[in-house]
């Protein structure tokens, strides 16, 4: 890339010796080449940024999937625990009713 720039500068200096019109055209070519190089650089940076963003987004979504799966597992365990507690409380309620009936009689 530096060789091509050096060649362009040499061409521009040779054109400068020939006249103002040729110098103007050569300067347009040099400026246009510089602008193209700068735009290509920024396009590459933009593409890298998009790739990094996509990777970060995929990682984030995967972590959310893991979190939802863990919460679903925890909710399942909680449901089982609540069902067991409900069954035990119903048994305690029945025992208390039987105890009160036996005490009164």
HELIX and SHEET records of a PDB file:
HELIX    1   1 UNK A    2  UNK A   16  1                                  15    
HELIX    2   2 UNK A   20  UNK A  104  1                                  85    
END                                                                             
